[in-house]
Amino acid sequence: MSSLKAHAATTPGRGLKDLTRQVQRAEGFPEVLAALKNGRSGTIDGAWGSAGPLAAAALGLHASPTLLIVLAHVGDVDDFRDDVATFSGINPEVFPSWDKHPTEVAAGDEVFGRRLRLLRALRSEAPPRIVVAPMQALLQPVPLPDLLDRGARKVKLGDTIAVEELAGWLVDRGMTRVEVVEVAGEFSLRGGILDVFPVDGDAPIRIEFFGDDVESIRPFDPESQRSLGQWTEAVLSGAPAWSVDGLGHLTDYLADRSWVALVEPNDLREEGRHYLGRLDDKAGIDTVEKSFARLVKFPSITLSTIAASSLEATAHLRVESIERFSGELQKVKAELDSAAGKDRVLIACHNEAEADRLREVFADSEIARSGRLELTVGRVRAGFHMIDARTLVIGDHELFARTDVRRPVTRRRYESRAIDSFLDLNEGDLVVHVNHGIARYRGLTLVNRSAEHDEETLLLEFA
């Protein structure tokens, strides 16, 4: 029991971060890294469950300056981002997508602000190390860098500016004049006080003038009106004007040495086409082929669950998916013992209290008595079994069939897509059975269940 307590008391997430070292020992991983560093491309397969974000985290630790991770489904971005953060210790940035056509959004649109904020960060001296984006976001245009620059204006202490001229400049860039500033895209002017909430800002800015001279610049809380500090300068950003000649792509903002990770490229293409099919107006929207062409100009890595033949440098992750647990306390101990075999078990717990509870729950289990159970604070969305590292990794919510309450349970998984009916399948398609793993769909067949009737059944072929 004492060794188990020592494991649970370790630095939160340390055991999870150490897994990136295990991934980097996988067959072919050093060659994949070397290929990327030399401007070539590679492939990583066997990335089941959260092993995909784990592999991406291992890549992100070597990326300089930025690793862009592209996912198929919008709903999978937050989970993937959180898993990468857990394994790498780096908080990835997210490049979000709009649900509607970009030309329909106003300057104060939240997604608009987040996108512009990331674009400016990518052009800074310290760009984000890891960025996660859905394919839909990459098909949607961004302003070219010079147009983005024209949509911003720097104001410094001591500058001489005609206040009404500055207000007119803000209006020309889509800003709305109001009595009291509350959200991004608004500004107010009262005498010599100009309040501006930049479209890509986290807080509004109050600029006080003495005549036409800038006397003070302070960010403030829009609810309490309390000052949040003193600045010597501020950048006021409005909405860049959309024009056919001024539209670009996220890759226009990536530094030359950046890498791109394409998670399940076939799914990326399929989801991109689905998005385009939902649009009535495709003006300014990239095609899937053009977007892919832009992405693969950078050293790129394909992340997939199933191995495919490739002439590129390839790393094979010897990783297995994990069968679902019953969720019943009396059965879970035996199920976990069986799933682990003689290997180590690493359980990611949402907090220290949950780690303490599970320490008691599994105290009399075989994995605990043999010192193979490690409890750590962290978050893993979908468990996996690392064969070579002899480690089973699982999130506490999976043991007891609990759903992460932070997000809707109807989200689509990033490593697979649940079918709505057998009509979604074509003969020969690969499918994943919830209990038995990968199979190939061989069509419908009649099975004699009784003397009275035959039953139509899906025929799945396993290795």
C-alpha atoms as one frame of an Amber mdcrd trajectory, in Angstrom:
protein
   0.000   0.000   0.000   2.858   2.385   0.752   4.224   2.100  -2.788   0.755
   2.793  -4.159   0.471   5.955  -2.057   3.829   7.108  -3.344   2.609   6.730
  -6.911  -0.580   8.709  -6.265   1.302  11.473  -4.508   3.616  12.136  -7.432
   3.586  15.426  -9.298   0.231  15.697 -11.121   0.483  14.387 -14.666   4.158
  13.404 -14.467   3.465   9.793 -15.400   1.410  10.919 -18.376   4.110  13.282
 -19.633   6.682  10.489 -19.368   4.720   8.516 -21.970   6.037  10.811 -24.718
   9.470   9.259 -24.126   7.992   5.804 -24.675   6.398   6.906 -27.958   9.699
   8.298 -29.195  11.215   4.823 -28.748   8.629   3.303 -31.113   9.855   1.586
 -34.257  10.550   4.234 -36.879   9.834   7.285 -34.717  13.434   8.620 -34.781
  13.393   8.272 -38.584  10.095  10.186 -38.792  11.538  13.000 -36.681  14.661
  13.120 -38.839  12.521  13.291 -41.989  10.499  16.225 -40.640  13.618  18.094
 -39.556  15.021  17.613 -43.074  11.891  19.019 -44.712  10.335  15.694 -45.699
   7.153  13.932 -44.615   6.310  10.837 -42.607   3.574   8.601 -41.241   2.637
   7.376 -37.766   0.103   4.542 -37.557  -1.437   2.537 -34.736  -2.616   5.740
 -33.003  -5.669   4.275 -31.252  -7.688   6.339 -28.785  -5.686   9.011 -27.017
  -2.477   7.513 -28.412  -3.085   9.896 -31.321  -2.788  13.017 -29.154   0.130
  11.333 -27.359   2.027  10.939 -30.637   1.152  14.528 -31.578   2.426  15.701
 -28.183   5.723  13.893 -28.759   6.051  15.633 -32.135   5.137  18.987 -30.617
   8.043  18.762 -28.197  10.394  18.768 -31.209   8.523  21.234 -33.427  10.169
  24.576 -34.085   8.464  26.922 -34.166   4.927  25.503 -34.653   3.139  22.180
 -35.113  -0.296  22.564 -36.746  -2.601  19.597 -36.007  -5.571  19.242 -38.371
  -8.650  17.228 -37.300 -11.678  16.180 -39.296 -14.482  17.034 -36.886 -15.098
  20.347 -35.167 -16.466  18.595 -32.081 -13.223  16.674 -31.491 -10.932  19.688
 -31.235 -11.275  20.438 -27.516 -10.746  16.824 -26.424  -7.726  16.404 -28.683
  -6.281  19.708 -27.486  -6.754  18.724 -23.832  -5.092  15.346 -24.356  -2.098
  16.947 -26.100  -1.777  19.386 -23.191  -1.886  16.501 -20.705   0.898  14.558
 -22.414   3.147  17.449 -23.471   2.717  20.025 -20.709   2.130  22.591 -23.497
  -1.250  24.306 -23.824  -2.097  24.214 -27.550  -3.950  27.085 -29.171  -7.154
  26.421 -31.130  -7.961  27.911 -34.537 -11.783  27.847 -34.502 -14.274  27.646
 -37.348 -17.515  29.465 -38.084 -20.822  27.658 -38.450 -21.891  30.187 -41.089
 -20.263  31.867 -44.057 -17.420  34.192 -42.948 -18.869  37.204 -44.783 -21.975
  37.008 -42.559 -20.126  37.620 -39.284 -19.815  40.980 -37.558 -16.676  42.564
 -36.116 -17.707  41.548 -32.593 -18.086  37.858 -33.454 -16.259  35.748 -30.854
 -14.848  33.271 -33.370 -13.644  36.155 -35.525 -11.751  37.582 -32.574 -10.188
  34.243 -31.650  -9.045  33.644 -35.223  -7.464  37.099 -35.517  -5.804  36.690
 -32.119  -4.143  33.475 -33.267  -3.046  34.996 -36.578  -1.287  37.812 -34.740
   0.291  35.315 -32.314   1.673  33.268 -35.226   3.399  36.398 -36.558   4.908
  37.293 -33.190   8.455  36.618 -32.049   7.175  33.733 -29.877   4.502  31.921
 -31.936   2.471  29.145 -30.249   4.244  25.791 -30.237   1.126  23.727 -31.020
  -2.075  24.746 -32.840  -5.130  22.488 -33.251  -7.678  23.218 -35.997 -10.625
  21.440 -37.625 -10.581  21.031 -41.394 -13.581  23.347 -41.664 -11.563  26.214
 -40.152  -8.836  25.762 -42.765 -11.294  25.949 -45.645 -12.552  29.290 -44.341
 -10.490  32.316 -45.426  -8.326  34.608 -43.361  -7.171  38.115 -44.317  -3.771
  38.249 -45.934  -1.069  39.542 -43.557  -0.888  43.005 -45.116  -4.682  43.366
 -44.924  -4.556  42.291 -41.270  -1.973  45.003 -40.630  -4.194  47.634 -42.234
  -7.015  46.607 -39.903  -4.984  47.553 -36.812  -3.602  50.792 -35.454  -1.019
  51.322 -32.727  -1.570  54.093 -30.189   1.223  55.187 -27.817   1.437  57.442
 -24.790   2.198  60.984 -25.912   0.843  60.517 -29.445  -1.084  63.421 -30.906
  -4.303  62.150 -32.496  -7.557  63.854 -33.421 -10.067  61.893 -31.340 -12.922
  62.176 -33.848 -10.580  61.039 -36.634  -9.695  57.941 -34.597 -13.389  57.269
 -33.973 -14.037  57.502 -37.711 -11.214  55.050 -38.382 -12.844  52.547 -35.998
 -16.225  52.901 -37.733 -14.579  52.273 -41.118 -13.273  48.954 -39.743 -16.644
  47.639 -38.687 -16.628  48.814 -35.065 -19.948  49.848 -33.506 -20.283  53.061
 -31.505 -22.251  52.544 -28.262 -22.908  54.334 -24.987 -21.099  51.725 -22.852
 -18.599  49.183 -24.181 -19.498  45.603 -23.288 -18.254  43.218 -26.004 -15.554
  43.021 -28.658 -16.183  45.186 -31.705 -17.609  48.149 -29.761 -16.271  51.585
 -28.821 -17.593  54.640 -27.002 -16.459  58.263 -26.931 -17.291  60.545 -24.025
 -15.447  63.861 -24.096 -11.744  63.053 -23.908 -12.236  59.390 -22.990 -12.238
  56.731 -25.733 -13.169  53.165 -24.718 -12.347  50.523 -27.343 -12.884  46.750
 -27.225 -10.642  45.425 -30.061 -12.132  42.554 -32.061  -9.248  40.307 -31.016
  -8.903  41.678 -27.477  -9.410  39.996 -24.116 -10.532  43.234 -22.450 -11.531
  46.755 -23.502  -9.003  49.617 -23.449  -9.581  53.109 -22.071  -7.589  55.883
 -23.748  -7.699  59.285 -22.048  -6.849  62.414 -24.034  -5.750  65.837 -22.927
  -6.794  67.808 -25.978  -5.414  65.646 -28.816  -2.573  64.155 -26.729  -2.780
  60.574 -25.437  -2.420  60.914 -21.663  -3.089  57.351 -20.433  -3.840  53.870
 -21.788  -5.443  51.325 -19.466  -7.210  47.989 -19.973 -10.289  47.678 -17.775
 -13.018  45.287 -16.644 -16.201  46.091 -18.621 -18.466  45.025 -15.709 -16.796
  46.742 -12.761 -15.044  49.451 -14.842 -11.960  48.831 -12.701  -8.571  49.432
 -14.278  -6.446  46.347 -14.973  -3.125  48.152 -15.237  -1.234  50.833 -17.157
   0.090  50.436 -20.703   2.492  52.548 -22.718   0.913  51.495 -26.013  -2.041
  49.529 -27.389  -3.054  48.019 -30.719  -6.624  48.831 -31.760  -7.899  46.226
 -34.199 -11.077  46.288 -36.215 -12.436  43.910 -38.817 -10.361  43.732 -42.008
 -12.454  44.365 -45.119 -13.223  41.143 -47.012 -12.177  41.235 -50.655 -11.367
  38.501 -53.141  -7.827  39.819 -53.537  -7.266  40.009 -49.788  -8.155  36.430
 -48.808  -5.504  34.033 -47.578  -5.041  30.749 -45.730  -3.850  29.926 -42.221
  -0.635  28.542 -43.713   0.237  32.084 -44.865   0.982  32.769 -41.188   3.070
  29.669 -40.457   6.831  30.093 -40.284   8.792  28.180 -42.921  10.116  25.545
 -40.500   6.665  24.668 -39.119   5.245  21.122 -39.307   1.727  19.936 -40.119
   0.070  16.816 -38.638  -2.869  15.473 -40.655  -5.032  13.229 -38.459  -6.783
  10.598 -40.609  -6.417  12.361 -44.013  -9.307  10.434 -45.581 -11.627  11.697
 -42.846 -10.280  15.216 -43.348 -11.188  15.111 -47.026 -14.612  13.596 -46.370
 -15.525  16.117 -43.690 -14.237  19.001 -45.816 -16.494  17.945 -48.683 -19.457
  17.610 -46.322 -18.901  21.179 -45.141 -18.670  22.514 -48.682 -21.831  20.621
 -49.565 -23.739  22.456 -46.835 -22.817  25.903 -48.176 -25.043  27.784 -50.590
 -22.388  30.455 -51.133 -18.835  29.147 -51.606 -17.283  32.501 -52.496 -13.885
  32.839 -50.831 -13.980  29.275 -49.436 -11.060  27.007 -50.305 -11.594  23.653
 -51.970 -10.382  20.582 -50.084  -7.717  19.951 -52.734  -6.333  23.507 -52.567
  -6.226  23.457 -48.783  -4.376  20.116 -48.773  -1.918  21.474 -51.327  -1.170
  24.406 -49.025  -0.739  22.139 -45.996   1.624  19.607 -47.567   4.009  22.335
 -48.685   5.220  22.070 -45.097   6.914  18.967 -43.674   3.839  16.902 -42.835
   3.039  13.862 -40.776   0.055  11.565 -41.287  -1.472  10.238 -38.054  -3.734
   7.214 -38.486  -5.077   4.261 -36.567  -4.704   1.680 -39.317  -1.403   0.983
 -41.072  -1.196   1.795 -44.769   1.602   1.209 -47.251   3.820   4.260 -47.594
   7.193   5.122 -49.060   7.657   7.819 -46.421   9.433   7.367 -43.101   6.948
   5.426 -40.972   6.611   4.863 -37.234   4.488   1.951 -36.072   2.935   2.464
 -32.639   2.272  -0.943 -31.154  -0.906   0.233 -29.467  -4.179  -1.583 -28.823
  -7.584  -0.140 -28.130  -9.259  -1.025 -24.833 -12.600  -2.761 -24.524 -15.324
  -0.970 -22.632 -15.623  -1.543 -18.907 -18.956  -2.536 -17.386 -18.967   0.355
 -14.899 -19.959  -1.978 -12.055 -17.632  -1.661  -9.084 -17.432  -5.380  -8.341
 -16.616  -6.233 -11.956 -14.225  -3.382 -12.761 -11.375  -4.778 -10.630 -11.382
  -8.089 -12.473 -11.864  -6.364 -15.836  -8.872  -4.085 -15.252  -6.713  -7.007
 -14.076  -7.672  -8.913 -17.220  -7.096  -5.979 -19.582  -3.662  -5.243 -18.115
  -2.344  -8.774 -17.948   1.087  -8.404 -16.341   1.589  -4.829 -17.527   1.623
  -1.526 -15.653  -1.650   0.395 -15.332  -1.700   4.186 -15.370  -5.039   5.752
 -14.412  -5.540   9.451 -15.144  -7.775  10.958 -12.452  -9.614  14.263 -12.754
  -8.417  15.400  -9.332  -6.523  14.260  -6.236  -9.732  13.301  -4.432 -10.612
  10.857  -7.204  -7.101   9.404  -7.034  -7.542   8.820  -3.300 -10.895   7.131
  -3.880  -9.543   4.822  -6.587  -6.553   3.985  -4.396  -8.999   2.511  -1.890
 -11.156   0.856  -4.557  -8.239  -1.038  -6.124  -6.243  -1.653  -2.926  -6.993
  -5.390  -2.967  -6.609  -5.856  -6.733  -3.788  -7.857  -8.263  -2.289  -4.851
 -10.062  -2.172  -2.878  -6.789  -0.698  -5.710  -4.730   2.028  -6.244  -7.335
   2.887  -2.518  -7.417   1.838  -2.106 -11.065  -0.866   0.509 -10.468  -0.059
   4.213 -10.798  -2.609   6.937 -10.107  -1.923  10.403 -11.453  -3.872  13.623
 -11.820  -4.612  14.365 -15.451  -7.073  13.757 -18.219  -7.117  11.081 -20.920
 -10.220  10.891 -23.090  -9.827   7.416 -24.625  -7.631   4.750 -23.061  -5.090
   2.612 -24.912  -2.601  -0.201 -24.320   1.056   0.396 -25.235   2.450  -3.059
 -26.032   6.180  -2.280 -26.122   6.037  -0.044 -23.047   3.882  -2.665 -21.317
   1.565   0.055 -20.062  -2.203   0.373 -20.067  -3.386   4.003 -19.939  -6.973
   4.827 -19.051  -9.069   7.737 -17.804 -11.017   7.345 -14.571 -14.291   8.177
 -16.360 -13.908   5.102 -18.588 -13.718   2.675 -15.673 -17.177   3.530 -14.425
 -18.777   4.502 -17.744 -19.030   8.146 -16.727 -19.377  10.844 -19.348 -17.237
  13.948 -19.201 -19.829  16.534 -18.177 -17.868  19.397 -19.736 -19.146  18.612
 -23.218 -22.174  17.030 -24.874 -22.139  13.250 -25.054 -23.276  13.308 -28.689
 -19.890  14.420 -29.984 -18.252  12.407 -32.680 -15.071  10.527 -31.875 -11.924
  11.669 -33.675 -10.550   8.196 -34.389 -13.785   6.872 -35.921 -17.250   7.858
 -37.017 -20.301   6.064 -35.610 -22.661   4.929 -38.375 -26.306   5.915 -38.260
 -27.434   2.718 -39.995 -26.017  -0.165 -42.019 -26.985   1.816 -45.123 -23.917
   3.997 -44.403 -21.681   0.996 -45.179 -20.362  -0.308 -48.454 -19.189  -3.895
 -48.791 -15.470  -4.019 -48.017 -15.501  -1.035 -45.615 -13.391  -1.303 -42.478
 -15.404  -1.026 -39.257 -14.619  -1.218 -35.538 -16.751  -3.502 -33.368 -17.120
  -2.124 -29.843 -15.989  -5.420 -28.255 -14.006  -7.281 -30.910 -12.046  -4.566
 -32.723 -11.329  -4.120 -36.446 -13.363  -6.032 -39.028 -14.293  -5.783 -42.678
 -17.966  -5.428 -43.575 -19.008  -8.201 -45.995 -22.643  -7.232 -46.528 -25.919
  -8.626 -45.243 -26.637 -12.320 -44.842 -29.631 -14.393 -43.731 -29.135 -16.453
 -40.559 -31.602 -19.143 -39.552 -32.685 -18.318 -35.995 -35.724 -20.574 -35.806
 -37.891 -22.853 -37.870 -40.299 -19.994 -38.515 -38.019 -17.339 -39.988 -34.546
 -16.237 -41.062 -32.957 -13.081 -39.646 -31.013 -10.547 -41.715 -27.602  -9.958
 -40.108 -24.496  -7.875 -40.815 -21.567 -10.093 -41.760 -18.226  -8.916 -40.292
 -14.928 -10.595 -41.195 -12.137 -10.505 -38.577  -8.478 -11.367 -39.006
